[in-house]
Amino acid sequence: MAWEDRTPFEAIATQFGLNEAEVIKLMRRELKRSSFRLWRERVSGRHTKHIALKPASMVHEYRHAARLGNR
């Protein structure tokens, strides 16, 4: 989920209980150095990885998917 650009950190926290800092530590540990660097450049400040920065239409889709996952 962390590798996927469209999955917000909030969704990872909801499903796995890892906050953004913990996801970053996990990715740093599991990826090669160059892959981690590319991933960090890609997701840093990216509006799709942070629900607060997402357009309203995308937030609705995330909330709907989260609600379905909690059943």
PQR file with spaces between the fields and no chain letter, atoms N, CA, C, O and H, PARSE charges and radii, in Angstrom:
ATOM       1  N    MET     1       0.818   -1.193    0.000 -0.4000 1.5000
ATOM       2  CA   MET     1       0.000    0.000    0.000 -0.0000 2.0000
ATOM       3  C    MET     1       0.863    1.258    0.000  0.5500 1.7000
ATOM       4  O    MET     1       0.511    2.251   -0.637 -0.5500 1.4000
ATOM       5  N    ALA     2       1.967    1.223    0.697 -0.4000 1.5000
ATOM       6  CA   ALA     2       2.835    2.401    0.764 -0.0000 2.0000
ATOM       7  C    ALA     2       3.455    2.698   -0.591  0.5500 1.7000
ATOM       8  O    ALA     2       3.660    3.862   -0.937 -0.5500 1.4000
ATOM       9  H    ALA     2       2.252    0.416    1.214  0.4000 1.0000
ATOM      10  N    TRP     3       3.754    1.668   -1.357 -0.4000 1.5000
ATOM      11  CA   TRP     3       4.374    1.869   -2.672 -0.0000 2.0000
ATOM      12  C    TRP     3       3.394    2.520   -3.635  0.5500 1.7000
ATOM      13  O    TRP     3       3.804    3.303   -4.492 -0.5500 1.4000
ATOM      14  H    TRP     3       3.587    0.723   -1.076  0.4000 1.0000
ATOM      15  N    GLU     4       2.117    2.215   -3.513 -0.4000 1.5000
ATOM      16  CA   GLU     4       1.075    2.749   -4.384 -0.0000 2.0000
ATOM      17  C    GLU     4       0.899    4.243   -4.137  0.5500 1.7000
ATOM      18  O    GLU     4       0.675    4.660   -3.000 -0.5500 1.4000
ATOM      19  H    GLU     4       1.784    1.579   -2.817  0.4000 1.0000
ATOM      20  N    ASP     5       0.995    5.035   -5.168 -0.4000 1.5000
ATOM      21  CA   ASP     5       0.920    6.494   -5.041 -0.0000 2.0000
ATOM      22  C    ASP     5      -0.449    6.996   -4.597  0.5500 1.7000
ATOM      23  O    ASP     5      -0.534    8.036   -3.945 -0.5500 1.4000
ATOM      24  H    ASP     5       1.177    4.697   -6.092  0.4000 1.0000
ATOM      25  N    ARG     6      -1.507    6.294   -4.929 -0.4000 1.5000
ATOM      26  CA   ARG     6      -2.852    6.797   -4.644 -0.0000 2.0000
ATOM      27  C    ARG     6      -3.370    6.404   -3.263  0.5500 1.7000
ATOM      28  O    ARG     6      -4.426    6.885   -2.850 -0.5500 1.4000
ATOM      29  H    ARG     6      -1.438    5.449   -5.459  0.4000 1.0000
ATOM      30  N    THR     7      -2.668    5.557   -2.552 -0.4000 1.5000
ATOM      31  CA   THR     7      -3.116    5.125   -1.227 -0.0000 2.0000
ATOM      32  C    THR     7      -2.608    6.107   -0.181  0.5500 1.7000
ATOM      33  O    THR     7      -1.396    6.241   -0.009 -0.5500 1.4000
ATOM      34  H    THR     7      -1.810    5.166   -2.887  0.4000 1.0000
ATOM      35  N    PRO     8      -3.503    6.796    0.521 -0.5600 1.5000
ATOM      36  CA   PRO     8      -3.046    7.784    1.515  0.2800 2.0000
ATOM      37  C    PRO     8      -2.482    7.095    2.757  0.5500 1.7000
ATOM      38  O    PRO     8      -2.848    5.966    3.085 -0.5500 1.4000
ATOM      39  N    PHE     9      -1.586    7.803    3.432 -0.4000 1.5000
ATOM      40  CA   PHE     9      -1.011    7.287    4.669 -0.0000 2.0000
ATOM      41  C    PHE     9      -2.103    6.998    5.695  0.5500 1.7000
ATOM      42  O    PHE     9      -1.962    6.089    6.513 -0.5500 1.4000
ATOM      43  H    PHE     9      -1.289    8.720    3.165  0.4000 1.0000
ATOM      44  N    GLU    10      -3.177    7.757    5.655 -0.4000 1.5000
ATOM      45  CA   GLU    10      -4.282    7.542    6.596 -0.0000 2.0000
ATOM      46  C    GLU    10      -4.924    6.165    6.391  0.5500 1.7000
ATOM      47  O    GLU    10      -5.349    5.531    7.356 -0.5500 1.4000
ATOM      48  H    GLU    10      -3.292    8.496    4.991  0.4000 1.0000
ATOM      49  N    ALA    11      -4.994    5.708    5.150 -0.4000 1.5000
ATOM      50  CA   ALA    11      -5.553    4.382    4.882 -0.0000 2.0000
ATOM      51  C    ALA    11      -4.643    3.293    5.433  0.5500 1.7000
ATOM      52  O    ALA    11      -5.121    2.280    5.945 -0.5500 1.4000
ATOM      53  H    ALA    11      -4.649    6.224    4.366  0.4000 1.0000
ATOM      54  N    ILE    12      -3.351    3.496    5.330 -0.4000 1.5000
ATOM      55  CA   ILE    12      -2.384    2.542    5.882 -0.0000 2.0000
ATOM      56  C    ILE    12      -2.513    2.509    7.405  0.5500 1.7000
ATOM      57  O    ILE    12      -2.472    1.443    8.019 -0.5500 1.4000
ATOM      58  H    ILE    12      -2.963    4.319    4.915  0.4000 1.0000
ATOM      59  N    ALA    13      -2.668    3.686    8.003 -0.4000 1.5000
ATOM      60  CA   ALA    13      -2.832    3.756    9.463 -0.0000 2.0000
ATOM      61  C    ALA    13      -4.105    3.050    9.905  0.5500 1.7000
ATOM      62  O    ALA    13      -4.111    2.353   10.920 -0.5500 1.4000
ATOM      63  H    ALA    13      -2.701    4.552    7.505  0.4000 1.0000
ATOM      64  N    THR    14      -5.177    3.225    9.151 -0.4000 1.5000
ATOM      65  CA   THR    14      -6.449    2.591    9.490 -0.0000 2.0000
ATOM      66  C    THR    14      -6.350    1.074    9.399  0.5500 1.7000
ATOM      67  O    THR    14      -6.831    0.360   10.279 -0.5500 1.4000
ATOM      68  H    THR    14      -5.172    3.790    8.327  0.4000 1.0000
ATOM      69  N    GLN    15      -5.732    0.589    8.343 -0.4000 1.5000
ATOM      70  CA   GLN    15      -5.688   -0.852    8.122 -0.0000 2.0000
ATOM      71  C    GLN    15      -4.595   -1.564    8.919  0.5500 1.7000
ATOM      72  O    GLN    15      -4.802   -2.682    9.391 -0.5500 1.4000
ATOM      73  H    GLN    15      -5.341    1.168    7.627  0.4000 1.0000
ATOM      74  N    PHE    16      -3.432   -0.923    9.069 -0.4000 1.5000
ATOM      75  CA   PHE    16      -2.296   -1.614    9.680 -0.0000 2.0000
ATOM      76  C    PHE    16      -1.813   -0.983   10.991  0.5500 1.7000
ATOM      77  O    PHE    16      -0.957   -1.552   11.668 -0.5500 1.4000
ATOM      78  H    PHE    16      -3.264   -0.015    8.685  0.4000 1.0000
ATOM      79  N    GLY    17      -2.352    0.184   11.353 -0.4000 1.5000
ATOM      80  CA   GLY    17      -1.949    0.829   12.592 -0.0000 2.0000
ATOM      81  C    GLY    17      -0.574    1.476   12.539  0.5500 1.7000
ATOM      82  O    GLY    17       0.033    1.721   13.582 -0.5500 1.4000
ATOM      83  H    GLY    17      -3.047    0.646   10.802  0.4000 1.0000
ATOM      84  N    LEU    18      -0.072    1.758   11.340 -0.4000 1.5000
ATOM      85  CA   LEU    18       1.234    2.410   11.189 -0.0000 2.0000
ATOM      86  C    LEU    18       1.025    3.860   10.781  0.5500 1.7000
ATOM      87  O    LEU    18       0.331    4.142    9.803 -0.5500 1.4000
ATOM      88  H    LEU    18      -0.565    1.560   10.492  0.4000 1.0000
ATOM      89  N    ASN    19       1.626    4.779   11.531 -0.4000 1.5000
ATOM      90  CA   ASN    19       1.525    6.179   11.127 -0.0000 2.0000
ATOM      91  C    ASN    19       2.541    6.461   10.017  0.5500 1.7000
ATOM      92  O    ASN    19       3.314    5.579    9.642 -0.5500 1.4000
ATOM      93  H    ASN    19       2.189    4.550   12.325  0.4000 1.0000
ATOM      94  N    GLU    20       2.540    7.664    9.504 -0.4000 1.5000
ATOM      95  CA   GLU    20       3.404    8.003    8.370 -0.0000 2.0000
ATOM      96  C    GLU    20       4.875    7.771    8.692  0.5500 1.7000
ATOM      97  O    GLU    20       5.606    7.221    7.869 -0.5500 1.4000
ATOM      98  H    GLU    20       1.912    8.380    9.809  0.4000 1.0000
ATOM      99  N    ALA    21       5.320    8.183    9.877 -0.4000 1.5000
ATOM     100  CA   ALA    21       6.727    8.005   10.256 -0.0000 2.0000
ATOM     101  C    ALA    21       7.106    6.524   10.313  0.5500 1.7000
ATOM     102  O    ALA    21       8.210    6.147    9.921 -0.5500 1.4000
ATOM     103  H    ALA    21       4.727    8.630   10.546  0.4000 1.0000
ATOM     104  N    GLU    22       6.196    5.695   10.797 -0.4000 1.5000
ATOM     105  CA   GLU    22       6.464    4.259   10.873 -0.0000 2.0000
ATOM     106  C    GLU    22       6.505    3.625    9.483  0.5500 1.7000
ATOM     107  O    GLU    22       7.292    2.711    9.237 -0.5500 1.4000
ATOM     108  H    GLU    22       5.299    6.002   11.116  0.4000 1.0000
ATOM     109  N    VAL    23       5.663    4.110    8.584 -0.4000 1.5000
ATOM     110  CA   VAL    23       5.676    3.616    7.198 -0.0000 2.0000
ATOM     111  C    VAL    23       7.003    3.986    6.547  0.5500 1.7000
ATOM     112  O    VAL    23       7.593    3.172    5.837 -0.5500 1.4000
ATOM     113  H    VAL    23       5.024    4.853    8.784  0.4000 1.0000
ATOM     114  N    ILE    24       7.472    5.195    6.782 -0.4000 1.5000
ATOM     115  CA   ILE    24       8.746    5.637    6.214 -0.0000 2.0000
ATOM     116  C    ILE    24       9.886    4.765    6.741  0.5500 1.7000
ATOM     117  O    ILE    24      10.760    4.357    5.976 -0.5500 1.4000
ATOM     118  H    ILE    24       6.992    5.856    7.359  0.4000 1.0000
ATOM     119  N    LYS    25       9.879    4.475    8.057 -0.4000 1.5000
ATOM     120  CA   LYS    25      10.919    3.599    8.625 -0.0000 2.0000
ATOM     121  C    LYS    25      10.867    2.210    8.000  0.5500 1.7000
ATOM     122  O    LYS    25      11.902    1.624    7.680 -0.5500 1.4000
ATOM     123  H    LYS    25       9.170    4.806    8.679  0.4000 1.0000
ATOM     124  N    LEU    26       9.656    1.689    7.828 -0.4000 1.5000
ATOM     125  CA   LEU    26       9.484    0.370    7.216 -0.0000 2.0000
ATOM     126  C    LEU    26      10.018    0.363    5.790  0.5500 1.7000
ATOM     127  O    LEU    26      10.748   -0.549    5.401 -0.5500 1.4000
ATOM     128  H    LEU    26       8.816    2.165    8.088  0.4000 1.0000
ATOM     129  N    MET    27       9.658    1.371    5.019 -0.4000 1.5000
ATOM     130  CA   MET    27      10.104    1.446    3.630 -0.0000 2.0000
ATOM     131  C    MET    27      11.628    1.602    3.569  0.5500 1.7000
ATOM     132  O    MET    27      12.278    1.007    2.709 -0.5500 1.4000
ATOM     133  H    MET    27       9.065    2.111    5.335  0.4000 1.0000
ATOM     134  N    ARG    28      12.192    2.393    4.472 -0.4000 1.5000
ATOM     135  CA   ARG    28      13.652    2.570    4.504 -0.0000 2.0000
ATOM     136  C    ARG    28      14.339    1.232    4.782  0.5500 1.7000
ATOM     137  O    ARG    28      15.370    0.923    4.184 -0.5500 1.4000
ATOM     138  H    ARG    28      11.664    2.876    5.171  0.4000 1.0000
ATOM     139  N    ARG    29      13.772    0.450    5.677 -0.4000 1.5000
ATOM     140  CA   ARG    29      14.350   -0.841    6.059 -0.0000 2.0000
ATOM     141  C    ARG    29      14.202   -1.886    4.949  0.5500 1.7000
ATOM     142  O    ARG    29      15.112   -2.685    4.728 -0.5500 1.4000
ATOM     143  H    ARG    29      12.934    0.700    6.162  0.4000 1.0000
ATOM     144  N    GLU    30      13.061   -1.885    4.251 -0.4000 1.5000
ATOM     145  CA   GLU    30      12.761   -2.946    3.297 -0.0000 2.0000
ATOM     146  C    GLU    30      13.228   -2.680    1.869  0.5500 1.7000
ATOM     147  O    GLU    30      13.444   -3.622    1.106 -0.5500 1.4000
ATOM     148  H    GLU    30      12.322   -1.236    4.431  0.4000 1.0000
ATOM     149  N    LEU    31      13.387   -1.419    1.501 -0.4000 1.5000
ATOM     150  CA   LEU    31      13.786   -1.099    0.128 -0.0000 2.0000
ATOM     151  C    LEU    31      15.294   -0.897    0.020  0.5500 1.7000
ATOM     152  O    LEU    31      15.967   -0.582    1.002 -0.5500 1.4000
ATOM     153  H    LEU    31      13.212   -0.654    2.121  0.4000 1.0000
ATOM     154  N    LYS    32      15.806   -1.085   -1.185 -0.4000 1.5000
ATOM     155  CA   LYS    32      17.188   -0.715   -1.436 -0.0000 2.0000
ATOM     156  C    LYS    32      17.290    0.802   -1.272  0.5500 1.7000
ATOM     157  O    LYS    32      16.299    1.515   -1.426 -0.5500 1.4000
ATOM     158  H    LYS    32      15.259   -1.342   -1.982  0.4000 1.0000
ATOM     159  N    ARG    33      18.470    1.281   -0.964 -0.4000 1.5000
ATOM     160  CA   ARG    33      18.680    2.713   -0.725 -0.0000 2.0000
ATOM     161  C    ARG    33      18.181    3.562   -1.892  0.5500 1.7000
ATOM     162  O    ARG    33      17.501    4.566   -1.681 -0.5500 1.4000
ATOM     163  H    ARG    33      19.275    0.702   -0.839  0.4000 1.0000
ATOM     164  N    SER    34      18.512    3.168   -3.111 -0.4000 1.5000
ATOM     165  CA   SER    34      18.107    3.961   -4.277 -0.0000 2.0000
ATOM     166  C    SER    34      16.589    3.912   -4.474  0.5500 1.7000
ATOM     167  O    SER    34      15.978    4.911   -4.854 -0.5500 1.4000
ATOM     168  H    SER    34      19.064    2.352   -3.283  0.4000 1.0000
ATOM     169  N    SER    35      15.989    2.760   -4.217 -0.4000 1.5000
ATOM     170  CA   SER    35      14.530    2.644   -4.350 -0.0000 2.0000
ATOM     171  C    SER    35      13.824    3.484   -3.301  0.5500 1.7000
ATOM     172  O    SER    35      12.815    4.127   -3.592 -0.5500 1.4000
ATOM     173  H    SER    35      16.485    1.949   -3.909  0.4000 1.0000
ATOM     174  N    PHE    36      14.350    3.482   -2.080 -0.4000 1.5000
ATOM     175  CA   PHE    36      13.762    4.298   -1.023 -0.0000 2.0000
ATOM     176  C    PHE    36      13.847    5.778   -1.390  0.5500 1.7000
ATOM     177  O    PHE    36      12.875    6.518   -1.236 -0.5500 1.4000
ATOM     178  H    PHE    36      15.170    2.959   -1.844  0.4000 1.0000
ATOM     179  N    ARG    37      15.001    6.202   -1.871 -0.4000 1.5000
ATOM     180  CA   ARG    37      15.179    7.609   -2.241 -0.0000 2.0000
ATOM     181  C    ARG    37      14.178    8.015   -3.321  0.5500 1.7000
ATOM     182  O    ARG    37      13.571    9.082   -3.233 -0.5500 1.4000
ATOM     183  H    ARG    37      15.791    5.601   -1.997  0.4000 1.0000
ATOM     184  N    LEU    38      14.004    7.179   -4.329 -0.4000 1.5000
ATOM     185  CA   LEU    38      13.042    7.482   -5.390 -0.0000 2.0000
ATOM     186  C    LEU    38      11.616    7.521   -4.846  0.5500 1.7000
ATOM     187  O    LEU    38      10.833    8.393   -5.223 -0.5500 1.4000
ATOM     188  H    LEU    38      14.498    6.313   -4.400  0.4000 1.0000
ATOM     189  N    TRP    39      11.278    6.591   -3.968 -0.4000 1.5000
ATOM     190  CA   TRP    39       9.952    6.564   -3.364 -0.0000 2.0000
ATOM     191  C    TRP    39       9.700    7.839   -2.553  0.5500 1.7000
ATOM     192  O    TRP    39       8.641    8.454   -2.674 -0.5500 1.4000
ATOM     193  H    TRP    39      11.915    5.883   -3.661  0.4000 1.0000
ATOM     194  N    ARG    40      10.667    8.231   -1.732 -0.4000 1.5000
ATOM     195  CA   ARG    40      10.512    9.440   -0.905 -0.0000 2.0000
ATOM     196  C    ARG    40      10.330   10.675   -1.777  0.5500 1.7000
ATOM     197  O    ARG    40       9.497   11.530   -1.476 -0.5500 1.4000
ATOM     198  H    ARG    40      11.528    7.731   -1.633  0.4000 1.0000
ATOM     199  N    GLU    41      11.096   10.774   -2.844 -0.4000 1.5000
ATOM     200  CA   GLU    41      10.945   11.918   -3.753 -0.0000 2.0000
ATOM     201  C    GLU    41       9.546   11.923   -4.355  0.5500 1.7000
ATOM     202  O    GLU    41       8.938   12.980   -4.521 -0.5500 1.4000
ATOM     203  H    GLU    41      11.772   10.079   -3.088  0.4000 1.0000
ATOM     204  N    ARG    42       9.039   10.734   -4.682 -0.4000 1.5000
ATOM     205  CA   ARG    42       7.729   10.612   -5.316 -0.0000 2.0000
ATOM     206  C    ARG    42       6.594   10.972   -4.371  0.5500 1.7000
ATOM     207  O    ARG    42       5.646   11.637   -4.790 -0.5500 1.4000
ATOM     208  H    ARG    42       9.533    9.875   -4.547  0.4000 1.0000
ATOM     209  N    VAL    43       6.656   10.553   -3.106 -0.4000 1.5000
ATOM     210  CA   VAL    43       5.522   10.737   -2.202 -0.0000 2.0000
ATOM     211  C    VAL    43       5.620   11.977   -1.319  0.5500 1.7000
ATOM     212  O    VAL    43       4.620   12.368   -0.716 -0.5500 1.4000
ATOM     213  H    VAL    43       7.425   10.013   -2.766  0.4000 1.0000
ATOM     214  N    SER    44       6.775   12.600   -1.224 -0.4000 1.5000
ATOM     215  CA   SER    44       6.920   13.776   -0.369 -0.0000 2.0000
ATOM     216  C    SER    44       6.035   14.915   -0.856  0.5500 1.7000
ATOM     217  O    SER    44       6.202   15.428   -1.962 -0.5500 1.4000
ATOM     218  H    SER    44       7.587   12.283   -1.713  0.4000 1.0000
ATOM     219  N    GLY    45       5.094   15.294   -0.007 -0.4000 1.5000
ATOM     220  CA   GLY    45       4.205   16.399   -0.342 -0.0000 2.0000
ATOM     221  C    GLY    45       3.171   16.073   -1.413  0.5500 1.7000
ATOM     222  O    GLY    45       2.432   16.957   -1.846 -0.5500 1.4000
ATOM     223  H    GLY    45       4.957   14.877    0.891  0.4000 1.0000
ATOM     224  N    ARG    46       3.111   14.839   -1.837 -0.4000 1.5000
ATOM     225  CA   ARG    46       2.169   14.433   -2.887 -0.0000 2.0000
ATOM     226  C    ARG    46       0.745   14.471   -2.339  0.5500 1.7000
ATOM     227  O    ARG    46       0.474   13.895   -1.286 -0.5500 1.4000
ATOM     228  H    ARG    46       3.712   14.121   -1.485  0.4000 1.0000
ATOM     229  N    HIS    47      -0.152   15.133   -3.032 -0.4000 1.5000
ATOM     230  CA   HIS    47      -1.510   15.291   -2.509 -0.0000 2.0000
ATOM     231  C    HIS    47      -2.258   13.972   -2.410  0.5500 1.7000
ATOM     232  O    HIS    47      -3.193   13.866   -1.616 -0.5500 1.4000
ATOM     233  H    HIS    47       0.069   15.600   -3.888  0.4000 1.0000
ATOM     234  N    THR    48      -1.880   12.962   -3.187 -0.4000 1.5000
ATOM     235  CA   THR    48      -2.592   11.687   -3.101 -0.0000 2.0000
ATOM     236  C    THR    48      -2.143   10.835   -1.923  0.5500 1.7000
ATOM     237  O    THR    48      -2.842    9.887   -1.564 -0.5500 1.4000
ATOM     238  H    THR    48      -1.120   13.048   -3.831  0.4000 1.0000
ATOM     239  N    LYS    49      -1.014   11.133   -1.314 -0.4000 1.5000
ATOM     240  CA   LYS    49      -0.546   10.362   -0.167 -0.0000 2.0000
ATOM     241  C    LYS    49      -0.995   10.978    1.154  0.5500 1.7000
ATOM     242  O    LYS    49      -0.821   10.368    2.209 -0.5500 1.4000
ATOM     243  H    LYS    49      -0.446   11.903   -1.606  0.4000 1.0000
ATOM     244  N    HIS    50      -1.557   12.150    1.112 -0.4000 1.5000
ATOM     245  CA   HIS    50      -1.994   12.839    2.319 -0.0000 2.0000
ATOM     246  C    HIS    50      -3.449   13.255    2.133  0.5500 1.7000
ATOM     247  O    HIS    50      -3.753   14.097    1.288 -0.5500 1.4000
ATOM     248  H    HIS    50      -1.698   12.646    0.256  0.4000 1.0000
ATOM     249  N    ILE    51      -4.332   12.678    2.906 -0.4000 1.5000
ATOM     250  CA   ILE    51      -5.765   12.922    2.713 -0.0000 2.0000
ATOM     251  C    ILE    51      -6.123   14.403    2.858  0.5500 1.7000
ATOM     252  O    ILE    51      -7.043   14.885    2.197 -0.5500 1.4000
ATOM     253  H    ILE    51      -4.085   11.995    3.593  0.4000 1.0000
ATOM     254  N    ALA    52      -5.407   15.118    3.712 -0.4000 1.5000
ATOM     255  CA   ALA    52      -5.695   16.541    3.898 -0.0000 2.0000
ATOM     256  C    ALA    52      -5.385   17.344    2.635  0.5500 1.7000
ATOM     257  O    ALA    52      -5.946   18.422    2.439 -0.5500 1.4000
ATOM     258  H    ALA    52      -4.659   14.726    4.249  0.4000 1.0000
ATOM     259  N    LEU    53      -4.506   16.837    1.784 -0.4000 1.5000
ATOM     260  CA   LEU    53      -4.131   17.543    0.559 -0.0000 2.0000
ATOM     261  C    LEU    53      -4.904   17.065   -0.666  0.5500 1.7000
ATOM     262  O    LEU    53      -4.756   17.625   -1.753 -0.5500 1.4000
ATOM     263  H    LEU    53      -4.050   15.962    1.944  0.4000 1.0000
ATOM     264  N    LYS    54      -5.732   16.030   -0.493 -0.4000 1.5000
ATOM     265  CA   LYS    54      -6.471   15.463   -1.624 -0.0000 2.0000
ATOM     266  C    LYS    54      -7.626   16.361   -2.049  0.5500 1.7000
ATOM     267  O    LYS    54      -8.204   17.064   -1.221 -0.5500 1.4000
ATOM     268  H    LYS    54      -5.852   15.576    0.389  0.4000 1.0000
ATOM     269  N    PRO    55      -7.960   16.342   -3.325 -0.5600 1.5000
ATOM     270  CA   PRO    55      -9.178   17.018   -3.783  0.2800 2.0000
ATOM     271  C    PRO    55     -10.395   16.380   -3.116  0.5500 1.7000
ATOM     272  O    PRO    55     -10.366   15.194   -2.788 -0.5500 1.4000
ATOM     273  N    ALA    56     -11.438   17.132   -2.917 -0.4000 1.5000
ATOM     274  CA   ALA    56     -12.634   16.661   -2.210 -0.0000 2.0000
ATOM     275  C    ALA    56     -13.214   15.407   -2.845  0.5500 1.7000
ATOM     276  O    ALA    56     -13.699   14.533   -2.127 -0.5500 1.4000
ATOM     277  H    ALA    56     -11.462   18.095   -3.183  0.4000 1.0000
ATOM     278  N    SER    57     -13.180   15.291   -4.160 -0.4000 1.5000
ATOM     279  CA   SER    57     -13.745   14.112   -4.820 -0.0000 2.0000
ATOM     280  C    SER    57     -12.989   12.843   -4.448  0.5500 1.7000
ATOM     281  O    SER    57     -13.599   11.781   -4.325 -0.5500 1.4000
ATOM     282  H    SER    57     -12.786   16.001   -4.743  0.4000 1.0000
ATOM     283  N    MET    58     -11.692   12.930   -4.268 -0.4000 1.5000
ATOM     284  CA   MET    58     -10.896   11.768   -3.905 -0.0000 2.0000
ATOM     285  C    MET    58     -11.089   11.399   -2.439  0.5500 1.7000
ATOM     286  O    MET    58     -11.040   10.219   -2.091 -0.5500 1.4000
ATOM     287  H    MET    58     -11.196   13.793   -4.368  0.4000 1.0000
ATOM     288  N    VAL    59     -11.304   12.372   -1.591 -0.4000 1.5000
ATOM     289  CA   VAL    59     -11.522   12.108   -0.169 -0.0000 2.0000
ATOM     290  C    VAL    59     -12.793   11.298    0.010  0.5500 1.7000
ATOM     291  O    VAL    59     -12.828   10.362    0.809 -0.5500 1.4000
ATOM     292  H    VAL    59     -11.345   13.330   -1.874  0.4000 1.0000
ATOM     293  N    HIS    60     -13.831   11.648   -0.724 -0.4000 1.5000
ATOM     294  CA   HIS    60     -15.091   10.913   -0.649 -0.0000 2.0000
ATOM     295  C    HIS    60     -14.870    9.448   -1.024  0.5500 1.7000
ATOM     296  O    HIS    60     -15.387    8.554   -0.354 -0.5500 1.4000
ATOM     297  H    HIS    60     -13.803   12.408   -1.373  0.4000 1.0000
ATOM     298  N    GLU    61     -14.109    9.196   -2.088 -0.4000 1.5000
ATOM     299  CA   GLU    61     -13.840    7.831   -2.513 -0.0000 2.0000
ATOM     300  C    GLU    61     -13.096    7.062   -1.433  0.5500 1.7000
ATOM     301  O    GLU    61     -13.406    5.895   -1.196 -0.5500 1.4000
ATOM     302  H    GLU    61     -13.689    9.922   -2.632  0.4000 1.0000
ATOM     303  N    TYR    62     -12.125    7.680   -0.772 -0.4000 1.5000
ATOM     304  CA   TYR    62     -11.357    7.018    0.286 -0.0000 2.0000
ATOM     305  C    TYR    62     -12.260    6.685    1.463  0.5500 1.7000
ATOM     306  O    TYR    62     -12.207    5.573    1.988 -0.5500 1.4000
ATOM     307  H    TYR    62     -11.873    8.629   -0.964  0.4000 1.0000
ATOM     308  N    ARG    63     -13.076    7.619    1.878 -0.4000 1.5000
ATOM     309  CA   ARG    63     -13.952    7.379    3.024 -0.0000 2.0000
ATOM     310  C    ARG    63     -14.937    6.259    2.732  0.5500 1.7000
ATOM     311  O    ARG    63     -15.237    5.447    3.607 -0.5500 1.4000
ATOM     312  H    ARG    63     -13.119    8.522    1.451  0.4000 1.0000
ATOM     313  N    HIS    64     -15.443    6.212    1.499 -0.4000 1.5000
ATOM     314  CA   HIS    64     -16.371    5.155    1.120 -0.0000 2.0000
ATOM     315  C    HIS    64     -15.657    3.796    1.168  0.5500 1.7000
ATOM     316  O    HIS    64     -16.207    2.826    1.690 -0.5500 1.4000
ATOM     317  H    HIS    64     -15.199    6.871    0.788  0.4000 1.0000
ATOM     318  N    ALA    65     -14.449    3.728    0.632 -0.4000 1.5000
ATOM     319  CA   ALA    65     -13.686    2.479    0.631 -0.0000 2.0000
ATOM     320  C    ALA    65     -13.340    2.062    2.060  0.5500 1.7000
ATOM     321  O    ALA    65     -13.389    0.875    2.381 -0.5500 1.4000
ATOM     322  H    ALA    65     -14.003    4.516    0.209  0.4000 1.0000
ATOM     323  N    ALA    66     -12.995    3.006    2.911 -0.4000 1.5000
ATOM     324  CA   ALA    66     -12.668    2.695    4.306 -0.0000 2.0000
ATOM     325  C    ALA    66     -13.887    2.155    5.032  0.5500 1.7000
ATOM     326  O    ALA    66     -13.770    1.234    5.841 -0.5500 1.4000
ATOM     327  H    ALA    66     -12.955    3.971    2.650  0.4000 1.0000
ATOM     328  N    ARG    67     -15.040    2.709    4.755 -0.4000 1.5000
ATOM     329  CA   ARG    67     -16.271    2.260    5.387 -0.0000 2.0000
ATOM     330  C    ARG    67     -16.579    0.824    4.965  0.5500 1.7000
ATOM     331  O    ARG    67     -16.997    0.014    5.791 -0.5500 1.4000
ATOM     332  H    ARG    67     -15.135    3.457    4.098  0.4000 1.0000
ATOM     333  N    LEU    68     -16.377    0.505    3.691 -0.4000 1.5000
ATOM     334  CA   LEU    68     -16.614   -0.853    3.201 -0.0000 2.0000
ATOM     335  C    LEU    68     -15.638   -1.850    3.825  0.5500 1.7000
ATOM     336  O    LEU    68     -16.000   -2.994    4.097 -0.5500 1.4000
ATOM     337  H    LEU    68     -16.038    1.163    3.019  0.4000 1.0000
ATOM     338  N    GLY    69     -14.409   -1.410    4.047 -0.4000 1.5000
ATOM     339  CA   GLY    69     -13.397   -2.284    4.623 -0.0000 2.0000
ATOM     340  C    GLY    69     -13.631   -2.604    6.086  0.5500 1.7000
ATOM     341  O    GLY    69     -13.095   -3.587    6.597 -0.5500 1.4000
ATOM     342  H    GLY    69     -14.115   -0.480    3.825  0.4000 1.0000
ATOM     343  N    ASN    70     -14.423   -1.790    6.768 -0.4000 1.5000
ATOM     344  CA   ASN    70     -14.668   -1.999    8.194 -0.0000 2.0000
ATOM     345  C    ASN    70     -15.835   -2.927    8.468  0.5500 1.7000
ATOM     346  O    ASN    70     -16.168   -3.159    9.630 -0.5500 1.4000
ATOM     347  H    ASN    70     -14.859   -0.991    6.353  0.4000 1.0000
ATOM     348  N    ARG    71     -16.457   -3.457    7.452 -0.4000 1.5000
ATOM     349  CA   ARG    71     -17.607   -4.349    7.647 -0.0000 2.0000
ATOM     350  C    ARG    71     -17.190   -5.714    8.093  0.5500 1.7000
ATOM     351  O    ARG    71     -18.039   -6.582    8.300 -0.5500 1.4000
ATOM     352  H    ARG    71     -16.187   -3.269    6.508  0.4000 1.0000
